[in-house]
Amino acid sequence: MTGPSARVVAAGRKTSAQTLADAAHKWPDATALLIDGTRLSWRSLLDDARLWARGLIAAGVKSGDHVGILMPNCVDYARLFYACGFIGATALTVNARFRDDELAYAIRHSDMDVLFIGGHALPHLDFHAMLTRIYPDLGDWRAGRLHLTDAPRLRAIYALAYPHETGWHTEAAFLEAADTIDPALVERLGDEASPDAPALMMYSSGTTSRPKACLISHRSLGMIGAAFAERFDLSCGDRVMNPLPFFHMSAMLPMSASRASGAALFSTAHFEPGEVLRLMDEERVTFGYLSFPTLVNQLIGHTDFAGRDCSALRFLHCVGPAKTMEKYTRAFPSAQYINAYGLTEATGVPCFTDPADPPEEALNVSGRPFAGVAAKAVDPETLCDLAPGERGEIWLSGWPVFEGYFKDAEATDRALVDGWLRTGDMGHVRADGCIVYEGRLKDMLKIGGENVAALEIETWLCSHPYVRIAQVIGVPDDHLVEVAAAYVQLAENARMTPRELVDHCVGRIARYKIPRYVRFVDSWPMSTTKIQKFKLPRDFSQSEKIEPGKPADQA
């Protein structure tokens, strides 16, 4: 295994704030960010970050403190993230889709010191109302020192971009206090900050109701951004469309790549396909970092799609079934399709397909790990290494592996074994090092004694032209112990019955793999950009059961 390039190693020697300063020196007037009409150059973003770092110091934030950011995507989010880096604080990027109980848990568990909320997406997201519902005492709080029994570390909340008076700390007060801090202090703290310190605390969703807090260092974040920029030859002339939420590694990674290359990053608080298509056309977007079919489908299904010029697009990143990806390559003929594999615990995505490989390769493999990253498949029961091509649990090692879970040594010890990260994902590693992802280890069905990956059934269902998204779960069965149940979102204007979909499977996949239950849905329970399967109802009745190949009156 070869090590990372000198450029990638060098990126790991600096904090995110220090690399921002480098970017502002190299490309001062180039666009760094464009979010919902607000455009910042690298120089202006650096100036803002330093000012906001002074505001944090005035608010009493110190090196090692945890600063919560609960906002939709906006320039204030980026300002706060970099400001934290300048003074050695950890940015706690809180999932904006958390419900009351989840948010209360994150605030308490994370030892959050200060929280910034944003009204940028009102009335759709009102975090002020949410917090006063969780902590009734906040209804009477008027700035000053905060004392909450259920969140003893939290000493202040700042409400930014709220059009109405909240009585809480405001952006104006925050910036007014920043003027009392000597700018030289920010420079000194920035120089003292360690790249090995956590840049991010990010809650990773899983199959349980309580997410775990992943600690991501400046070093791994800087290195993965530089490795990404290197693989795709990004430069100051590139424009990266990335509408994914900033509380997700699928946004923090492209942001890091932009710092490393000078590329502009375009984002939005709310994904509106017509507006994204306009930007892709008028701004000549070169990299569509869209990641999920739920977003790409909205673009190609929009009425403006045919009239927009997306020919500047060099790359389109999305993960999904091969048939779906083939459709996307036809929709964006100028772009090379990019597949990937990753997880928060590996600093997002340490494995992408390589543009130098034949284009069809991306339909067959998840990607090639960055230099300095090792991958292997392991028997999940014996923990013995498997030969290339043999299916098992994917393990990763190398510089992207996270620092561990905050306040959860037991979970950290389970995840990290002798320098290897147990991903909980199934797949195989080819002899050339490429990873082929085949579903979650715990996303397996046991049908009549046979192990079946839910992903295998989902991939087949998605090959039907009427099926946009399919999610398969296991439900109890008197005969087979467990059978497949499919939740399906149809393509726009498509019509079919559950039995028609089941009949489509007959004779084409093994009978025991055919779903016995099918429900059509228009929306999904989501966490960041992932569907939360564990929230899909299991309340199937015998009357819904479909026996493949049998008429309804004989089933």
C-alpha positions as CSV (number, residue, x, y, z in Angstrom):
1,M,0.0,0.0,0.0
2,T,1.4,3.4,-1.0
3,G,1.2,6.3,1.3
4,P,-0.6,9.6,0.7
5,S,1.1,12.2,-1.5
6,A,3.2,15.0,-0.1
7,R,0.3,17.4,-0.8
8,V,-2.2,15.3,1.2
9,V,0.3,14.9,4.1
10,A,0.9,18.7,4.2
11,A,-2.8,19.3,4.4
12,G,-2.9,17.3,7.5
13,R,-0.4,19.6,9.3
14,K,-2.8,22.5,9.4
15,T,-6.2,23.2,11.0
16,S,-9.2,24.0,8.9
17,A,-8.9,27.7,9.8
18,Q,-5.2,27.7,8.8
19,T,-6.0,26.1,5.4
20,L,-8.7,28.8,5.0
21,A,-6.1,31.4,5.5
22,D,-3.9,29.7,2.9
23,A,-6.8,29.7,0.4
24,A,-7.5,33.4,1.0
25,H,-3.8,34.1,0.3
26,K,-3.8,32.1,-2.9
27,W,-7.2,33.0,-4.4
28,P,-8.3,36.1,-2.5
29,D,-11.0,37.3,-4.9
30,A,-12.3,34.0,-6.2
31,T,-15.7,32.7,-5.0
32,A,-15.4,30.5,-2.0
33,L,-19.1,30.1,-1.2
34,L,-22.4,30.8,-2.8
35,I,-25.4,30.0,-0.7
36,D,-28.9,31.2,-1.5
37,G,-27.7,34.4,-3.2
38,T,-24.9,35.3,-0.7
39,R,-21.5,35.1,-2.4
40,L,-18.3,35.2,-0.4
41,S,-14.8,35.4,-1.7
42,W,-12.0,33.5,0.1
43,R,-10.7,36.8,1.5
44,S,-14.1,37.9,2.8
45,L,-14.8,34.5,4.3
46,L,-11.5,34.6,6.1
47,D,-12.2,38.1,7.4
48,D,-15.6,37.0,8.6
49,A,-14.2,33.9,10.3
50,R,-11.7,35.9,12.2
51,L,-14.3,38.4,13.3
52,W,-16.6,35.6,14.4
53,A,-13.7,34.0,16.3
54,R,-13.4,37.2,18.3
55,G,-17.1,37.0,19.0
56,L,-16.7,33.5,20.3
57,I,-13.8,34.6,22.6
58,A,-16.0,37.5,23.9
59,A,-18.7,34.9,24.6
60,G,-16.3,33.0,26.8
61,V,-15.5,30.2,24.4
62,K,-12.1,28.6,25.0
63,S,-9.9,26.0,23.3
64,G,-11.5,22.6,23.8
65,D,-15.1,24.0,24.3
66,H,-18.0,22.6,22.3
67,V,-19.9,25.0,20.1
68,G,-23.2,23.8,18.9
69,I,-24.4,24.9,15.4
70,L,-28.1,24.2,14.7
71,M,-29.0,25.9,11.4
72,P,-29.8,25.1,7.8
73,N,-27.0,25.6,5.3
74,C,-26.0,29.3,5.3
75,V,-22.9,31.5,5.2
76,D,-23.3,32.0,9.0
77,Y,-22.8,28.2,9.4
78,A,-19.4,28.4,7.5
79,R,-18.3,31.5,9.5
80,L,-18.9,29.7,12.8
81,F,-17.2,26.5,11.7
82,Y,-14.0,28.3,10.7
83,A,-14.2,30.6,13.8
84,C,-14.2,27.6,16.0
85,G,-11.0,26.4,14.2
86,F,-9.3,29.7,14.9
87,I,-9.6,29.4,18.7
88,G,-9.3,25.6,19.1
89,A,-13.0,24.9,19.8
90,T,-14.9,21.9,18.5
91,A,-17.8,22.6,16.1
92,L,-20.7,20.4,17.1
93,T,-22.7,20.3,13.9
94,V,-26.2,19.3,15.1
95,N,-28.6,17.5,12.9
96,A,-31.2,20.0,11.9
97,R,-33.7,17.2,11.5
98,F,-33.5,16.1,15.1
99,R,-36.8,15.9,16.9
100,D,-37.2,17.2,20.5
101,D,-36.0,14.1,22.3
102,E,-33.0,13.7,19.9
103,L,-32.0,17.3,20.3
104,A,-32.2,17.2,24.1
105,Y,-30.1,14.1,24.1
106,A,-27.4,15.7,21.9
107,I,-27.2,18.9,23.9
108,R,-26.8,17.0,27.2
109,H,-24.6,14.2,25.9
110,S,-22.2,16.4,24.0
111,D,-21.4,18.7,26.9
112,M,-22.3,21.6,24.7
113,D,-21.1,25.0,26.0
114,V,-22.7,27.5,23.6
115,L,-25.4,27.0,21.0
116,F,-26.1,29.0,17.9
117,I,-29.4,28.6,16.2
118,G,-30.5,30.1,12.9
119,G,-33.8,31.4,11.7
120,H,-32.7,31.2,8.1
121,A,-35.3,28.6,7.1
122,L,-38.3,30.0,9.0
123,P,-41.1,29.0,9.1
124,H,-40.1,25.5,8.1
125,L,-37.5,25.2,10.8
126,D,-38.1,27.1,14.0
127,F,-35.4,26.1,16.5
128,H,-36.4,28.8,19.0
129,A,-39.8,27.3,19.3
130,M,-38.3,23.8,19.5
131,L,-35.9,24.7,22.3
132,T,-38.5,26.5,24.4
133,R,-40.7,23.4,24.1
134,I,-37.8,21.2,25.3
135,Y,-36.7,23.6,28.0
136,P,-39.7,25.6,29.3
137,D,-37.4,27.9,31.4
138,L,-36.1,29.4,28.1
139,G,-39.5,31.1,27.7
140,D,-38.5,33.6,30.4
141,W,-34.7,33.7,29.7
142,R,-33.4,37.0,28.5
143,A,-29.7,36.6,27.6
144,G,-27.4,36.6,30.5
145,R,-25.9,33.4,32.0
146,L,-28.1,30.4,31.2
147,H,-28.8,27.7,33.9
148,L,-30.7,24.6,32.7
149,T,-30.9,21.6,34.9
150,D,-31.1,19.2,32.0
151,A,-28.2,20.9,30.2
152,P,-25.8,22.1,32.9
153,R,-22.9,22.8,30.5
154,L,-24.9,25.0,28.2
155,R,-24.3,28.6,29.3
156,A,-25.6,30.7,26.3
157,I,-27.8,30.5,23.2
158,Y,-27.5,32.9,20.3
159,A,-30.4,33.3,17.9
160,L,-29.2,34.4,14.5
161,A,-31.3,35.7,11.6
162,Y,-34.6,35.7,13.6
163,P,-36.8,38.4,12.2
164,H,-38.7,38.7,15.5
165,E,-37.3,39.6,19.0
166,T,-36.5,36.5,20.9
167,G,-35.0,38.0,24.0
168,W,-31.9,35.8,23.5
169,H,-28.4,36.8,22.4
170,T,-28.5,38.2,18.9
171,E,-26.1,38.4,16.0
172,A,-25.7,42.1,16.5
173,A,-24.8,41.7,20.2
174,F,-22.4,38.9,19.3
175,L,-20.6,41.0,16.7
176,E,-20.6,44.1,18.9
177,A,-18.9,42.1,21.6
178,A,-16.4,40.8,19.0
179,D,-15.1,44.4,18.6
180,T,-13.8,44.4,22.2
181,I,-11.4,41.5,21.4
182,D,-7.9,42.2,20.1
183,P,-7.5,40.6,16.6
184,A,-4.0,39.6,17.6
185,L,-5.4,37.2,20.1
186,V,-7.2,35.3,17.3
187,E,-4.0,35.1,15.3
188,R,-2.1,33.7,18.3
189,L,-4.8,31.1,19.2
190,G,-5.0,30.1,15.5
191,D,-1.2,29.5,15.4
192,E,-1.4,27.4,18.6
193,A,-4.3,25.2,17.5
194,S,-3.4,21.6,16.9
195,P,-4.3,19.7,13.7
196,D,-4.8,16.7,15.9
197,A,-7.6,18.3,17.9
198,P,-11.2,17.5,17.0
199,A,-12.5,19.9,14.3
200,L,-16.0,18.3,14.4
201,M,-18.3,16.4,16.6
202,M,-20.9,14.9,14.4
203,Y,-23.7,12.5,15.4
204,S,-23.8,9.5,13.2
205,S,-27.1,7.8,12.7
206,G,-27.4,4.1,12.7
207,T,-29.9,1.3,13.4
208,T,-30.5,2.4,16.9
209,S,-32.5,5.3,18.4
210,R,-29.5,6.9,20.0
211,P,-26.9,8.3,17.6
212,K,-23.2,8.3,18.5
213,A,-21.0,11.4,18.5
214,C,-18.0,10.9,16.2
215,L,-14.9,13.0,16.7
216,I,-13.2,14.1,13.5
217,S,-9.8,15.8,13.7
218,H,-8.5,18.7,11.6
219,R,-5.8,16.4,10.3
220,S,-8.1,13.8,8.8
221,L,-10.5,16.4,7.5
222,G,-7.7,18.4,5.8
223,M,-6.2,15.3,4.3
224,I,-9.4,13.9,2.9
225,G,-10.2,17.2,1.3
226,A,-6.8,17.3,-0.3
227,A,-7.0,13.7,-1.4
228,F,-10.4,14.4,-3.0
229,A,-9.1,17.5,-4.8
230,E,-6.1,15.5,-6.0
231,R,-8.2,12.6,-7.4
232,F,-10.5,14.8,-9.3
233,D,-7.9,17.5,-10.3
234,L,-10.0,20.3,-8.8
235,S,-8.7,23.8,-9.2
236,C,-9.9,27.4,-8.7
237,G,-11.9,27.2,-11.9
238,D,-14.1,24.4,-10.6
239,R,-17.6,24.9,-9.3
240,V,-19.0,22.3,-6.9
241,M,-22.7,21.9,-6.4
242,N,-23.3,20.4,-3.0
243,P,-26.8,20.9,-1.6
244,L,-26.3,18.4,1.2
245,P,-26.6,19.6,4.8
246,F,-23.5,21.0,6.6
247,F,-24.2,18.7,9.5
248,H,-23.3,15.8,7.3
249,M,-19.8,14.6,6.1
250,S,-21.1,14.7,2.5
251,A,-21.0,18.4,2.8
252,M,-18.0,18.9,5.1
253,L,-15.8,16.8,2.7
254,P,-16.4,18.9,-0.4
255,M,-16.0,22.0,1.7
256,S,-12.6,20.8,2.7
257,A,-11.7,19.9,-0.9
258,S,-12.7,23.5,-1.9
259,R,-10.2,24.9,0.7
260,A,-7.5,22.7,-0.8
261,S,-8.1,23.6,-4.4
262,G,-9.8,27.0,-4.5
263,A,-12.9,25.6,-6.1
264,A,-16.2,27.4,-5.3
265,L,-18.8,25.6,-3.2
266,F,-22.5,26.1,-4.0
267,S,-25.1,25.1,-1.5
268,T,-28.6,25.9,-0.3
269,A,-30.8,25.8,2.8
270,H,-33.6,24.1,1.0
271,F,-33.2,21.9,-2.1
272,E,-35.3,23.4,-4.9
273,P,-34.5,21.6,-8.2
274,G,-35.4,24.5,-10.5
275,E,-33.0,26.8,-8.6
276,V,-30.2,24.2,-8.5
277,L,-30.6,23.7,-12.3
278,R,-30.4,27.4,-12.8
279,L,-27.1,27.6,-10.9
280,M,-25.7,24.6,-12.7
281,D,-26.4,26.3,-16.0
282,E,-25.5,30.0,-15.2
283,E,-22.5,29.3,-12.9
284,R,-21.2,26.5,-15.2
285,V,-21.0,23.9,-12.4
286,T,-18.3,21.3,-13.0
287,F,-18.9,18.9,-10.2
288,G,-22.3,17.7,-9.1
289,Y,-21.8,16.3,-5.6
290,L,-25.4,15.2,-5.2
291,S,-24.8,11.8,-3.5
292,F,-28.3,10.4,-3.4
293,P,-31.0,9.5,-6.0
294,T,-33.6,11.4,-4.1
295,L,-31.9,14.6,-5.3
296,V,-30.8,13.6,-8.8
297,N,-34.3,12.3,-9.6
298,Q,-35.7,15.7,-8.7
299,L,-33.4,17.4,-11.2
300,I,-33.9,15.2,-14.2
301,G,-37.7,15.1,-13.5
302,H,-38.0,18.9,-13.3
303,T,-39.8,20.7,-16.1
304,D,-36.7,23.0,-16.6
305,F,-34.2,20.2,-17.0
306,A,-34.4,19.9,-20.8
307,G,-33.9,23.7,-21.2
308,R,-30.9,24.0,-18.9
309,D,-27.3,23.7,-20.2
310,C,-25.4,21.4,-17.8
311,S,-22.6,20.7,-20.3
312,A,-19.9,22.1,-18.0
313,L,-20.4,19.2,-15.7
314,R,-17.3,17.0,-15.5
315,F,-18.3,14.7,-12.7
316,L,-21.6,13.5,-11.1
317,H,-21.4,11.8,-7.8
318,C,-24.3,9.6,-6.6
319,V,-24.7,6.2,-5.1
320,G,-27.4,3.7,-6.0
321,P,-28.3,0.7,-8.1
322,A,-26.4,0.3,-11.4
323,K,-29.6,0.7,-13.5
324,T,-30.3,4.0,-11.9
325,M,-26.8,5.2,-12.4
326,E,-26.9,4.3,-16.1
327,K,-30.0,6.5,-16.4
328,Y,-28.1,9.4,-14.9
329,T,-25.1,9.0,-17.2
330,R,-27.6,9.4,-20.1
331,A,-29.2,12.4,-18.5
332,F,-25.8,14.2,-18.0
333,P,-23.8,13.0,-21.0
334,S,-20.8,15.4,-20.4
335,A,-20.3,14.1,-16.9
336,Q,-18.4,11.0,-15.7
337,Y,-20.3,9.1,-13.1
338,I,-18.5,8.8,-9.7
339,N,-19.4,6.0,-7.2
340,A,-18.1,6.0,-3.6
341,Y,-18.0,4.2,-0.3
342,G,-17.7,5.8,3.2
343,L,-19.1,6.5,6.6
344,T,-18.8,9.3,9.2
345,E,-16.3,7.2,11.2
346,A,-13.9,7.3,8.2
347,T,-14.1,11.1,7.8
348,G,-16.9,10.7,5.3
349,V,-15.8,9.2,2.1
350,P,-12.3,7.8,1.8
351,C,-13.1,5.8,-1.3
352,F,-14.2,7.0,-4.7
353,T,-14.0,5.6,-8.2
354,D,-11.1,6.9,-10.2
355,P,-11.6,9.1,-13.3
356,A,-8.7,7.3,-14.9
357,D,-10.6,4.0,-14.8
358,P,-13.0,3.0,-17.6
359,P,-16.4,4.7,-17.1
360,E,-18.3,1.4,-16.7
361,E,-16.1,0.6,-13.7
362,A,-18.1,3.0,-11.5
363,L,-21.2,0.9,-12.1
364,N,-19.5,-2.2,-10.7
365,V,-17.4,-1.0,-7.8
366,S,-17.9,1.5,-4.9
367,G,-14.4,2.9,-5.4
368,R,-10.7,2.8,-4.8
369,P,-9.5,4.0,-1.4
370,F,-7.3,7.0,-1.2
371,A,-3.5,6.3,-0.9
372,G,-2.6,5.4,2.6
373,V,-6.0,3.8,3.3
374,A,-6.2,0.0,3.6
375,A,-9.4,-2.1,3.2
376,K,-10.1,-5.7,3.8
377,A,-13.1,-8.1,4.2
378,V,-13.3,-10.0,7.4
379,D,-15.6,-12.9,8.5
380,P,-17.9,-11.1,11.0
381,E,-18.1,-14.2,13.2
382,T,-14.5,-15.6,13.2
383,L,-12.9,-12.1,12.6
384,C,-10.5,-13.9,10.1
385,D,-9.3,-12.0,7.1
386,L,-10.9,-13.1,3.8
387,A,-9.3,-13.5,0.4
388,P,-9.9,-10.9,-2.3
389,G,-13.4,-11.3,-3.7
390,E,-14.8,-13.1,-0.7
391,R,-17.8,-11.5,1.0
392,G,-17.5,-10.3,4.6
393,E,-17.5,-7.2,6.8
394,I,-15.5,-4.3,5.4
395,W,-12.7,-3.1,7.6
396,L,-10.7,0.1,7.0
397,S,-7.4,1.5,8.4
398,G,-5.3,4.5,7.8
399,W,-5.4,8.2,8.3
400,P,-9.1,8.8,7.8
401,V,-10.2,6.7,10.7
402,F,-12.0,8.8,13.3
403,E,-10.8,9.6,16.9
404,G,-13.5,7.6,18.5
405,Y,-17.0,8.2,20.0
406,F,-17.3,11.0,22.5
407,K,-18.0,9.6,26.0
408,D,-18.5,6.1,24.7
409,A,-15.3,4.1,25.3
410,E,-17.2,0.8,25.0
411,A,-18.6,1.6,21.5
412,T,-15.2,2.9,20.5
413,D,-13.5,-0.3,21.5
414,R,-16.1,-2.3,19.5
415,A,-15.5,-0.1,16.4
416,L,-11.7,0.1,16.5
417,V,-9.8,-3.2,16.6
418,D,-6.0,-3.2,16.3
419,G,-6.0,0.0,14.2
420,W,-8.9,-1.2,12.0
421,L,-12.3,0.4,11.8
422,R,-15.2,-2.2,11.8
423,T,-17.6,-0.5,9.4
424,G,-20.6,-2.7,9.9
425,D,-21.0,-2.9,6.2
426,M,-20.9,-6.0,4.0
427,G,-19.0,-6.4,0.8
428,H,-15.7,-7.6,-0.7
429,V,-12.4,-6.1,-1.6
430,R,-11.0,-7.0,-5.1
431,A,-7.4,-8.0,-5.7
432,D,-6.7,-4.5,-7.0
433,G,-8.0,-2.9,-3.7
434,C,-11.4,-1.7,-5.0
435,I,-14.3,-2.0,-2.6
436,V,-17.6,-3.4,-3.6
437,Y,-20.3,-2.5,-1.1
438,E,-23.1,-5.0,-0.7
439,G,-25.3,-3.7,2.2
440,R,-25.3,-3.4,5.9
441,L,-24.1,-6.3,8.1
442,K,-27.3,-5.8,10.2
443,D,-29.3,-5.2,7.1
444,M,-29.5,-8.9,6.3
445,L,-32.6,-11.1,6.1
446,K,-32.7,-14.7,7.2
447,I,-35.3,-16.2,4.8
448,G,-35.8,-19.9,5.2
449,G,-32.3,-20.3,6.6
450,E,-30.8,-18.3,3.7
451,N,-28.9,-15.1,4.3
452,V,-30.2,-12.4,1.9
453,A,-28.9,-8.9,1.7
454,A,-31.7,-6.3,1.6
455,L,-29.6,-4.4,-0.9
456,E,-29.7,-7.3,-3.4
457,I,-33.6,-7.2,-3.4
458,E,-33.6,-3.4,-3.5
459,T,-31.3,-3.3,-6.5
460,W,-33.6,-5.7,-8.4
461,L,-36.7,-3.8,-7.6
462,C,-35.1,-0.5,-8.7
463,S,-34.4,-2.1,-12.1
464,H,-38.1,-1.8,-12.8
465,P,-38.7,1.5,-14.8
466,Y,-41.6,2.5,-12.5
467,V,-39.6,2.2,-9.3
468,R,-37.7,5.2,-8.1
469,I,-36.6,4.0,-4.6
470,A,-37.0,0.7,-2.8
471,Q,-36.2,-0.2,0.8
472,V,-36.5,-3.8,2.0
473,I,-37.0,-5.0,5.6
474,G,-37.6,-8.3,7.1
475,V,-40.9,-9.3,8.8
476,P,-41.8,-12.5,10.7
477,D,-43.3,-15.3,8.8
478,D,-44.8,-18.6,10.0
479,H,-43.4,-20.6,7.1
480,L,-40.0,-19.1,6.3
481,V,-39.3,-17.5,9.7
482,E,-38.7,-14.2,7.9
483,V,-39.7,-12.8,4.5
484,A,-39.0,-9.6,2.6
485,A,-41.3,-6.6,2.8
486,A,-40.7,-3.7,0.3
487,Y,-41.4,-0.1,0.8
488,V,-41.4,1.5,-2.7
489,Q,-41.6,5.0,-4.1
490,L,-42.7,5.1,-7.7
491,A,-41.5,7.3,-10.4
492,E,-43.6,10.4,-11.1
493,N,-46.9,9.6,-12.8
494,A,-46.2,5.8,-12.6
495,R,-49.0,3.5,-11.5
496,M,-48.8,-0.1,-10.4
497,T,-50.2,-2.4,-7.8
498,P,-48.3,-4.4,-5.2
499,R,-49.1,-7.6,-7.0
500,E,-47.9,-6.3,-10.3
501,L,-44.5,-5.6,-8.7
502,V,-44.4,-9.1,-7.1
503,D,-45.3,-10.7,-10.4
504,H,-42.5,-8.8,-12.1
505,C,-40.1,-10.7,-9.8
506,V,-41.5,-14.1,-10.5
507,G,-39.0,-16.2,-12.5
508,R,-36.4,-13.5,-12.4
509,I,-35.1,-13.7,-8.9
510,A,-35.1,-16.7,-6.4
511,R,-38.6,-17.2,-5.1
512,Y,-37.6,-16.9,-1.5
513,K,-36.2,-13.4,-2.2
514,I,-39.4,-12.1,-3.7
515,P,-41.1,-9.6,-1.3
516,R,-44.3,-10.9,0.2
517,Y,-45.5,-7.5,1.2
518,V,-45.3,-4.2,-0.8
519,R,-46.3,-0.8,0.3
520,F,-46.1,2.3,-1.8
521,V,-45.0,5.6,-0.1
522,D,-44.4,9.2,-1.1
523,S,-42.0,10.1,1.6
524,W,-39.4,8.5,3.9
525,P,-38.3,8.8,7.6
526,M,-34.9,10.5,7.1
527,S,-31.8,11.2,9.1
528,T,-29.6,13.7,7.3
529,T,-29.8,12.3,3.8
530,K,-30.3,8.6,4.8
531,I,-33.5,6.7,5.0
532,Q,-33.9,5.3,8.5
533,K,-35.1,1.8,7.9
534,F,-35.7,1.1,11.6
535,K,-38.5,3.6,11.6
536,L,-40.4,1.9,8.8
537,P,-43.5,0.3,10.2
538,R,-43.6,-3.5,10.6
539,D,-47.3,-3.7,11.2
540,F,-48.1,-5.9,8.1
541,S,-51.3,-7.9,8.3
542,Q,-52.0,-11.3,6.7
543,S,-54.4,-9.7,4.3
544,E,-51.5,-7.8,2.7
545,K,-49.4,-10.9,2.1
546,I,-48.8,-11.8,-1.6
547,E,-47.8,-15.3,-2.6
548,P,-45.7,-15.1,-5.8
549,G,-47.3,-16.8,-8.8
550,K,-50.6,-17.4,-7.0
551,P,-53.9,-15.6,-7.8
552,A,-55.1,-13.4,-4.9
553,D,-58.0,-15.8,-4.1
554,Q,-55.5,-18.7,-3.7
555,A,-52.8,-16.9,-1.7
